[in-house]
Structure formats: C-alpha cells, structure tokens
Amino acid sequence: MGSPNINDIVPAMLKHESDMTLLDVPDVLLALEIWPGQIRVIGPISGEQRMAAGFRKDSPELRAAFNSFLTQIKQDGTYMKLVKKYFRAAPRYLPEFFKDLPSGKK
C-alpha cells in the first residue's frame, strides 16, 4: 500500500472519517477544482515552500543532464503545458513563481 494521495485524503474527510487535513498548495488547488464548494481552506499554515531535485555529489553528469533538460522544457513551453495539465490553477494563484516562463501556448 502506497502513501495516501489527494484521491484518498479529501474523500475521507468528506465522509467524515476526519475533521480536517493538511495539504500542500498544489493539492489544495486541485481539490478545490475536483470538489468545488465541498471543502474550506483555512490556511495557509506555513510559508512558501520550494522543492528541488537532489543528486549525489559523485553524479555531476546526471545533475548537468537534468539541469539541461529542465532548462529546455521551460524554454520550449513543455513545463507550463504540464503545469496546466496537472495543476491548472497554480499559475493563477502563484503568478510570481511562473512569471518568467513561456506560457506554453505553442
């Protein structure tokens, strides 16, 4: 059994199996789209959080390849296409994070 995801957590709350839950911003935005009017957000509880990929110190080639790939998909709009596919509301609610990226409308 894997760790719970948004498809487990919010429905459990809606079935009154819990009174509340903590979710990160992308999951909250997705939950608000999937279950409109059924949940209430009372946060934020924490400040802005940034995530990153980590690499072993003895894998500089892997890190360089990843950085090159990430730069490429940001420049060609693929990154934003993926964001809009899986986290449609994120650019609207977090515009500063996405402000320097092409819109992905290619």
N, CA, C and O atoms as a GROMACS GRO file, in nm:
protein
  424
    1MET      N    1   0.084  -0.119   0.000
    1MET     CA    2   0.000   0.000   0.000
    1MET      C    3   0.088   0.123   0.000
    1MET      O    4   0.176   0.136   0.084
    2GLY      N    5   0.064   0.215  -0.094
    2GLY     CA    6   0.142   0.337  -0.103
    2GLY      C    7   0.094   0.442  -0.006
    2GLY      O    8   0.000   0.420   0.070
    3SER      N    9   0.159   0.556  -0.010
    3SER     CA   10   0.117   0.666   0.077
    3SER      C   11  -0.012   0.728   0.023
    3SER      O   12  -0.038   0.721  -0.097
    4PRO      N   13  -0.092   0.788   0.110
    4PRO     CA   14  -0.219   0.846   0.066
    4PRO      C   15  -0.195   0.960  -0.032
    4PRO      O   16  -0.094   1.031  -0.024
    5ASN      N   17  -0.287   0.978  -0.125
    5ASN     CA   18  -0.281   1.092  -0.216
    5ASN      C   19  -0.412   1.168  -0.207
    5ASN      O   20  -0.501   1.133  -0.130
    6ILE      N   21  -0.421   1.273  -0.286
    6ILE     CA   22  -0.539   1.360  -0.278
    6ILE      C   23  -0.668   1.283  -0.304
    6ILE      O   24  -0.773   1.318  -0.251
    7ASN      N   25  -0.661   1.177  -0.386
    7ASN     CA   26  -0.780   1.098  -0.414
    7ASN      C   27  -0.823   1.013  -0.296
    7ASN      O   28  -0.933   0.957  -0.297
    8ASP      N   29  -0.739   1.002  -0.192
    8ASP     CA   30  -0.775   0.931  -0.069
    8ASP      C   31  -0.812   1.029   0.042
    8ASP      O   32  -0.908   1.006   0.116
    9ILE      N   33  -0.735   1.135   0.054
    9ILE     CA   34  -0.744   1.224   0.170
    9ILE      C   35  -0.873   1.305   0.173
    9ILE      O   36  -0.946   1.302   0.272
   10VAL      N   37  -0.902   1.377   0.066
   10VAL     CA   38  -1.021   1.462   0.066
   10VAL      C   39  -1.149   1.379   0.072
   10VAL      O   40  -1.238   1.414   0.150
   11PRO      N   41  -1.163   1.271  -0.005
   11PRO     CA   42  -1.285   1.190   0.010
   11PRO      C   43  -1.304   1.136   0.152
   11PRO      O   44  -1.416   1.130   0.200
   12ALA      N   45  -1.195   1.098   0.219
   12ALA     CA   46  -1.206   1.050   0.357
   12ALA      C   47  -1.261   1.161   0.446
   12ALA      O   48  -1.342   1.136   0.535
   13MET      N   49  -1.215   1.281   0.422
   13MET     CA   50  -1.264   1.395   0.501
   13MET      C   51  -1.412   1.421   0.471
   13MET      O   52  -1.491   1.450   0.561
   14LEU      N   53  -1.449   1.412   0.343
   14LEU     CA   54  -1.588   1.435   0.306
   14LEU      C   55  -1.682   1.328   0.362
   14LEU      O   56  -1.801   1.353   0.381
   15LYS      N   57  -1.628   1.208   0.389
   15LYS     CA   58  -1.706   1.100   0.451
   15LYS      C   59  -1.701   1.108   0.603
   15LYS      O   60  -1.745   1.016   0.672
   16HIS      N   61  -1.647   1.218   0.655
   16HIS     CA   62  -1.637   1.243   0.798
   16HIS      C   63  -1.548   1.142   0.870
   16HIS      O   64  -1.568   1.114   0.988
   17GLU      N   65  -1.450   1.086   0.797
   17GLU     CA   66  -1.352   0.999   0.861
   17GLU      C   67  -1.244   1.081   0.932
   17GLU      O   68  -1.167   1.029   1.012
   18SER      N   69  -1.240   1.210   0.899
   18SER     CA   70  -1.155   1.305   0.971
   18SER      C   71  -1.222   1.441   0.963
   18SER      O   72  -1.305   1.466   0.876
   19ASP      N   73  -1.186   1.529   1.054
   19ASP     CA   74  -1.245   1.663   1.056
   19ASP      C   75  -1.168   1.762   0.969
   19ASP      O   76  -1.224   1.862   0.924
   20MET      N   77  -1.041   1.732   0.947
   20MET     CA   78  -0.958   1.824   0.869
   20MET      C   79  -0.837   1.749   0.817
   20MET      O   80  -0.810   1.636   0.856
   21THR      N   81  -0.764   1.816   0.728
   21THR     CA   82  -0.639   1.761   0.675
   21THR      C   83  -0.546   1.875   0.641
   21THR      O   84  -0.589   1.990   0.628
   22LEU      N   85  -0.421   1.844   0.625
   22LEU     CA   86  -0.322   1.940   0.578
   22LEU      C   87  -0.278   1.898   0.438
   22LEU      O   88  -0.240   1.782   0.417
   23LEU      N   89  -0.284   1.989   0.344
   23LEU     CA   90  -0.242   1.962   0.208
   23LEU      C   91  -0.150   2.073   0.162
   23LEU      O   92  -0.158   2.186   0.210
   24ASP      N   93  -0.061   2.041   0.068
   24ASP     CA   94   0.023   2.147   0.012
   24ASP      C   95  -0.059   2.224  -0.092
   24ASP      O   96  -0.165   2.179  -0.135
   25VAL      N   97  -0.008   2.339  -0.132
   25VAL     CA   98  -0.084   2.430  -0.218
   25VAL      C   99  -0.129   2.364  -0.349
   25VAL      O  100  -0.246   2.376  -0.384
   26PRO      N  101  -0.041   2.295  -0.424
   26PRO     CA  102  -0.090   2.235  -0.548
   26PRO      C  103  -0.205   2.136  -0.526
   26PRO      O  104  -0.299   2.132  -0.605
   27ASP      N  105  -0.198   2.057  -0.420
   27ASP     CA  106  -0.305   1.962  -0.392
   27ASP      C  107  -0.434   2.033  -0.351
   27ASP      O  108  -0.543   1.989  -0.388
   28VAL      N  109  -0.422   2.141  -0.276
   28VAL     CA  110  -0.541   2.218  -0.237
   28VAL      C  111  -0.608   2.276  -0.361
   28VAL      O  112  -0.730   2.269  -0.375
   29LEU      N  113  -0.528   2.334  -0.451
   29LEU     CA  114  -0.586   2.392  -0.572
   29LEU      C  115  -0.657   2.286  -0.654
   29LEU      O  116  -0.766   2.310  -0.707
   30LEU      N  117  -0.598   2.168  -0.665
   30LEU     CA  118  -0.661   2.059  -0.738
   30LEU      C  119  -0.788   2.012  -0.667
   30LEU      O  120  -0.890   1.987  -0.732
   31ALA      N  121  -0.783   2.001  -0.536
   31ALA     CA  122  -0.901   1.958  -0.458
   31ALA      C  123  -1.016   2.057  -0.475
   31ALA      O  124  -1.132   2.016  -0.484
   32LEU      N  125  -0.986   2.185  -0.478
   32LEU     CA  126  -1.091   2.286  -0.496
   32LEU      C  127  -1.157   2.273  -0.633
   32LEU      O  128  -1.275   2.305  -0.647
   33GLU      N  129  -1.082   2.228  -0.732
   33GLU     CA  130  -1.141   2.206  -0.865
   33GLU      C  131  -1.224   2.078  -0.868
   33GLU      O  132  -1.331   2.075  -0.929
   34ILE      N  133  -1.175   1.973  -0.803
   34ILE     CA  134  -1.244   1.844  -0.807
   34ILE      C  135  -1.369   1.844  -0.720
   34ILE      O  136  -1.472   1.787  -0.758
   35TRP      N  137  -1.362   1.909  -0.603
   35TRP     CA  138  -1.473   1.911  -0.508
   35TRP      C  139  -1.515   2.055  -0.478
   35TRP      O  140  -1.504   2.099  -0.364
   36PRO      N  141  -1.561   2.130  -0.579
   36PRO     CA  142  -1.596   2.270  -0.556
   36PRO      C  143  -1.709   2.286  -0.455
   36PRO      O  144  -1.809   2.214  -0.460
   37GLY      N  145  -1.692   2.379  -0.364
   37GLY     CA  146  -1.793   2.408  -0.264
   37GLY      C  147  -1.806   2.305  -0.152
   37GLY      O  148  -1.889   2.321  -0.063
   38GLN      N  149  -1.726   2.199  -0.156
   38GLN     CA  150  -1.738   2.094  -0.056
   38GLN      C  151  -1.631   2.100   0.052
   38GLN      O  152  -1.643   2.037   0.156
   39ILE      N  153  -1.525   2.178   0.027
   39ILE     CA  154  -1.419   2.191   0.126
   39ILE      C  155  -1.391   2.338   0.151
   39ILE      O  156  -1.422   2.423   0.067
   40ARG      N  157  -1.333   2.368   0.265
   40ARG     CA  158  -1.299   2.505   0.301
   40ARG      C  159  -1.151   2.508   0.338
   40ARG      O  160  -1.103   2.423   0.414
   41VAL      N  161  -1.082   2.606   0.285
   41VAL     CA  162  -0.940   2.625   0.314
   41VAL      C  163  -0.927   2.730   0.422
   41VAL      O  164  -0.981   2.840   0.409
   42ILE      N  165  -0.857   2.697   0.530
   42ILE     CA  166  -0.840   2.791   0.640
   42ILE      C  167  -0.695   2.832   0.658
   42ILE      O  168  -0.660   2.889   0.761
   43GLY      N  169  -0.612   2.804   0.560
   43GLY     CA  170  -0.468   2.832   0.570
   43GLY      C  171  -0.435   2.965   0.509
   43GLY      O  172  -0.527   3.044   0.483
   44PRO      N  173  -0.313   2.994   0.485
   44PRO     CA  174  -0.203   2.898   0.489
   44PRO      C  175  -0.152   2.875   0.631
   44PRO      O  176  -0.158   2.963   0.718
   45ILE      N  177  -0.102   2.756   0.652
   45ILE     CA  178  -0.044   2.720   0.780
   45ILE      C  179   0.106   2.750   0.782
   45ILE      O  180   0.162   2.787   0.885
   46SER      N  181   0.169   2.732   0.666
   46SER     CA  182   0.314   2.754   0.657
   46SER      C  183   0.344   2.855   0.548
   46SER      O  184   0.257   2.891   0.469
   47GLY      N  185   0.466   2.899   0.545
   47GLY     CA  186   0.510   2.993   0.442
   47GLY      C  187   0.538   2.922   0.311
   47GLY      O  188   0.514   2.802   0.297
   48GLU      N  189   0.587   2.999   0.217
   48GLU     CA  190   0.620   2.944   0.085
   48GLU      C  191   0.722   2.831   0.098
   48GLU      O  192   0.815   2.838   0.179
   49GLN      N  193   0.704   2.730   0.019
   49GLN     CA  194   0.796   2.616   0.018
   49GLN      C  195   0.848   2.596  -0.123
   49GLN      O  196   0.773   2.607  -0.219
   50ARG      N  197   0.974   2.568  -0.134
   50ARG     CA  198   1.036   2.539  -0.263
   50ARG      C  199   1.087   2.396  -0.261
   50ARG      O  200   1.135   2.347  -0.159
   51MET      N  201   1.077   2.330  -0.374
   51MET     CA  202   1.126   2.194  -0.386
   51MET      C  203   1.238   2.192  -0.491
   51MET      O  204   1.246   2.279  -0.577
   52ALA      N  205   1.321   2.092  -0.481
   52ALA     CA  206   1.430   2.078  -0.578
   52ALA      C  207   1.465   1.932  -0.594
   52ALA      O  208   1.432   1.848  -0.510
   53ALA      N  209   1.531   1.902  -0.703
   53ALA     CA  210   1.582   1.767  -0.725
   53ALA      C  211   1.720   1.759  -0.658
   53ALA      O  212   1.797   1.855  -0.663
   54GLY      N  213   1.749   1.647  -0.597
   54GLY     CA  214   1.879   1.627  -0.533
   54GLY      C  215   1.960   1.523  -0.607
   54GLY      O  216   1.905   1.426  -0.661
   55PHE      N  217   2.089   1.542  -0.611
   55PHE     CA  218   2.179   1.450  -0.680
   55PHE      C  219   2.299   1.419  -0.592
   55PHE      O  220   2.343   1.503  -0.513
   56ARG      N  221   2.350   1.299  -0.604
   56ARG     CA  222   2.470   1.261  -0.532
   56ARG      C  223   2.587   1.348  -0.579
   56ARG      O  224   2.593   1.386  -0.696
   57LYS      N  225   2.679   1.378  -0.489
   57LYS     CA  226   2.796   1.459  -0.527
   57LYS      C  227   2.879   1.392  -0.634
   57LYS      O  228   2.945   1.460  -0.713
   58ASP      N  229   2.877   1.259  -0.639
   58ASP     CA  230   2.957   1.189  -0.739
   58ASP      C  231   2.880   1.164  -0.869
   58ASP      O  232   2.917   1.078  -0.949
   59SER      N  233   2.771   1.241  -0.891
   59SER     CA  234   2.692   1.229  -1.014
   59SER      C  235   2.677   1.364  -1.084
   59SER      O  236   2.565   1.404  -1.116
   60PRO      N  237   2.786   1.436  -1.109
   60PRO     CA  238   2.772   1.568  -1.171
   60PRO      C  239   2.715   1.563  -1.313
   60PRO      O  240   2.649   1.656  -1.356
   61GLU      N  241   2.740   1.454  -1.385
   61GLU     CA  242   2.686   1.442  -1.521
   61GLU      C  243   2.534   1.432  -1.518
   61GLU      O  244   2.465   1.491  -1.601
   62LEU      N  245   2.483   1.356  -1.422
   62LEU     CA  246   2.338   1.342  -1.409
   62LEU      C  247   2.275   1.477  -1.374
   62LEU      O  248   2.172   1.514  -1.431
   63ARG      N  249   2.337   1.548  -1.283
   63ARG     CA  250   2.284   1.680  -1.246
   63ARG      C  251   2.287   1.775  -1.365
   63ARG      O  252   2.190   1.848  -1.388
   64ALA      N  253   2.395   1.775  -1.441
   64ALA     CA  254   2.406   1.862  -1.558
   64ALA      C  255   2.300   1.825  -1.662
   64ALA      O  256   2.239   1.913  -1.723
   65ALA      N  257   2.278   1.693  -1.684
   65ALA     CA  258   2.177   1.650  -1.780
   65ALA      C  259   2.038   1.693  -1.735
   65ALA      O  260   1.957   1.738  -1.816
   66PHE      N  261   2.010   1.679  -1.605
   66PHE     CA  262   1.880   1.721  -1.552
   66PHE      C  263   1.861   1.871  -1.570
   66PHE      O  264   1.756   1.916  -1.617
   67ASN      N  265   1.961   1.949  -1.533
   67ASN     CA  266   1.951   2.095  -1.546
   67ASN      C  267   1.930   2.136  -1.691
   67ASN      O  268   1.852   2.227  -1.720
   68SER      N  269   1.999   2.070  -1.782
   68SER     CA  270   1.983   2.099  -1.925
   68SER      C  271   1.840   2.067  -1.970
   68SER      O  272   1.777   2.145  -2.041
   69PHE      N  273   1.791   1.951  -1.928
   69PHE     CA  274   1.655   1.910  -1.963
   69PHE      C  275   1.552   2.008  -1.907
   69PHE      O  276   1.460   2.048  -1.978
   70LEU      N  277   1.567   2.047  -1.781
   70LEU     CA  278   1.472   2.139  -1.718
   70LEU      C  279   1.473   2.274  -1.788
   70LEU      O  280   1.368   2.333  -1.812
   71THR      N  281   1.592   2.323  -1.821
   71THR     CA  282   1.602   2.450  -1.894
   71THR      C  283   1.531   2.440  -2.029
   71THR      O  284   1.458   2.531  -2.068
   72GLN      N  285   1.553   2.329  -2.099
   72GLN     CA  286   1.492   2.309  -2.230
   72GLN      C  287   1.340   2.307  -2.223
   72GLN      O  288   1.274   2.374  -2.302
   73ILE      N  289   1.283   2.231  -2.129
   73ILE     CA  290   1.136   2.223  -2.124
   73ILE      C  291   1.074   2.353  -2.074
   73ILE      O  292   0.959   2.383  -2.106
   74LYS      N  293   1.148   2.429  -1.995
   74LYS     CA  294   1.096   2.561  -1.956
   74LYS      C  295   1.096   2.656  -2.075
   74LYS      O  296   1.001   2.732  -2.093
   75GLN      N  297   1.201   2.651  -2.156
   75GLN     CA  298   1.211   2.742  -2.271
   75GLN      C  299   1.113   2.707  -2.382
   75GLN      O  300   1.058   2.797  -2.446
   76ASP      N  301   1.091   2.578  -2.406
   76ASP     CA  302   1.004   2.542  -2.518
   76ASP      C  303   0.855   2.535  -2.482
   76ASP      O  304   0.772   2.505  -2.567
   77GLY      N  305   0.822   2.563  -2.354
   77GLY     CA  306   0.682   2.567  -2.312
   77GLY      C  307   0.628   2.435  -2.260
   77GLY      O  308   0.515   2.431  -2.211
   78THR      N  309   0.706   2.327  -2.268
   78THR     CA  310   0.659   2.197  -2.221
   78THR      C  311   0.630   2.198  -2.072
   78THR      O  312   0.532   2.138  -2.027
   79TYR      N  313   0.714   2.265  -1.995
   79TYR     CA  314   0.696   2.272  -1.849
   79TYR      C  315   0.558   2.330  -1.816
   79TYR      O  316   0.484   2.275  -1.735
   80MET      N  317   0.525   2.443  -1.879
   80MET     CA  318   0.396   2.507  -1.849
   80MET      C  319   0.280   2.423  -1.901
   80MET      O  320   0.172   2.426  -1.841
   81LYS      N  321   0.298   2.350  -2.011
   81LYS     CA  322   0.192   2.262  -2.058
   81LYS      C  323   0.163   2.155  -1.953
   81LYS      O  324   0.047   2.122  -1.929
   82LEU      N  325   0.267   2.102  -1.892
   82LEU     CA  326   0.249   2.001  -1.787
   82LEU      C  327   0.184   2.062  -1.663
   82LEU      O  328   0.095   2.001  -1.603
   83VAL      N  329   0.228   2.182  -1.625
   83VAL     CA  330   0.167   2.250  -1.510
   83VAL      C  331   0.017   2.271  -1.536
   83VAL      O  332  -0.066   2.244  -1.449
   84LYS      N  333  -0.016   2.320  -1.655
   84LYS     CA  334  -0.156   2.347  -1.686
   84LYS      C  335  -0.238   2.219  -1.696
   84LYS      O  336  -0.359   2.222  -1.670
   85LYS      N  337  -0.176   2.108  -1.734
   85LYS     CA  338  -0.248   1.982  -1.742
   85LYS      C  339  -0.278   1.926  -1.604
   85LYS      O  340  -0.389   1.879  -1.579
   86TYR      N  341  -0.179   1.929  -1.515
   86TYR     CA  342  -0.195   1.863  -1.386
   86TYR      C  343  -0.229   1.957  -1.270
   86TYR      O  344  -0.288   1.914  -1.171
   87PHE      N  345  -0.194   2.084  -1.281
   87PHE     CA  346  -0.222   2.182  -1.174
   87PHE      C  347  -0.270   2.312  -1.238
   87PHE      O  348  -0.205   2.416  -1.228
   88ARG      N  349  -0.385   2.304  -1.304
   88ARG     CA  350  -0.437   2.415  -1.385
   88ARG      C  351  -0.444   2.549  -1.311
   88ARG      O  352  -0.418   2.653  -1.371
   89ALA      N  353  -0.478   2.547  -1.185
   89ALA     CA  354  -0.497   2.672  -1.111
   89ALA      C  355  -0.368   2.730  -1.058
   89ALA      O  356  -0.366   2.846  -1.017
   90ALA      N  357  -0.260   2.654  -1.058
   90ALA     CA  358  -0.134   2.702  -0.998
   90ALA      C  359  -0.085   2.834  -1.057
   90ALA      O  360  -0.048   2.923  -0.980
   91PRO      N  361  -0.082   2.852  -1.189
   91PRO     CA  362  -0.035   2.981  -1.242
   91PRO      C  363  -0.120   3.100  -1.199
   91PRO      O  364  -0.068   3.210  -1.182
   92ARG      N  365  -0.250   3.078  -1.180
   92ARG     CA  366  -0.339   3.185  -1.136
   92ARG      C  367  -0.313   3.223  -0.991
   92ARG      O  368  -0.316   3.341  -0.956
   93TYR      N  369  -0.288   3.124  -0.905
   93TYR     CA  370  -0.270   3.150  -0.763
   93TYR      C  371  -0.125   3.176  -0.724
   93TYR      O  372  -0.098   3.231  -0.617
   94LEU      N  373  -0.031   3.136  -0.808
   94LEU     CA  374   0.111   3.154  -0.779
   94LEU      C  375   0.180   3.223  -0.896
   94LEU      O  376   0.278   3.170  -0.949
   95PRO      N  377   0.132   3.339  -0.940
   95PRO     CA  378   0.185   3.401  -1.061
   95PRO      C  379   0.334   3.437  -1.053
   95PRO      O  380   0.404   3.432  -1.154
   96GLU      N  381   0.382   3.473  -0.936
   96GLU     CA  382   0.523   3.510  -0.923
   96GLU      C  383   0.615   3.393  -0.956
   96GLU      O  384   0.722   3.413  -1.014
   97PHE      N  385   0.575   3.273  -0.920
   97PHE     CA  386   0.657   3.155  -0.946
   97PHE      C  387   0.671   3.129  -1.096
   97PHE      O  388   0.776   3.082  -1.140
   98PHE      N  389   0.568   3.158  -1.173
   98PHE     CA  390   0.566   3.127  -1.315
   98PHE      C  391   0.591   3.247  -1.406
   98PHE      O  392   0.587   3.232  -1.528
   99LYS      N  393   0.617   3.364  -1.351
   99LYS     CA  394   0.620   3.487  -1.429
   99LYS      C  395   0.727   3.490  -1.540
   99LYS      O  396   0.706   3.556  -1.641
  100ASP      N  397   0.838   3.421  -1.523
  100ASP     CA  398   0.944   3.426  -1.624
  100ASP      C  399   0.941   3.309  -1.722
  100ASP      O  400   1.035   3.291  -1.801
  101LEU      N  401   0.835   3.230  -1.719
  101LEU     CA  402   0.827   3.113  -1.805
  101LEU      C  403   0.737   3.141  -1.924
  101LEU      O  404   0.636   3.209  -1.910
  102PRO      N  405   0.774   3.087  -2.042
  102PRO     CA  406   0.681   3.098  -2.156
  102PRO      C  407   0.548   3.033  -2.119
  102PRO      O  408   0.544   2.940  -2.038
  103SER      N  409   0.442   3.080  -2.177
  103SER     CA  410   0.307   3.036  -2.140
  103SER      C  411   0.276   2.893  -2.180
  103SER      O  412   0.180   2.834  -2.128
  104GLY      N  413   0.352   2.837  -2.269
  104GLY     CA  414   0.324   2.700  -2.313
  104GLY      C  415   0.219   2.694  -2.423
  104GLY      O  416   0.169   2.586  -2.453
  105LYS      N  417   0.186   2.808  -2.482
  105LYS     CA  418   0.085   2.813  -2.587
  105LYS      C  419   0.150   2.799  -2.724
  105LYS      O  420   0.128   2.882  -2.812
  106LYS      N  421   0.230   2.697  -2.742
  106LYS     CA  422   0.297   2.677  -2.872
  106LYS      C  423   0.223   2.577  -2.953
  106LYS      O  424   0.263   2.547  -3.065
   0.00000   0.00000   0.00000
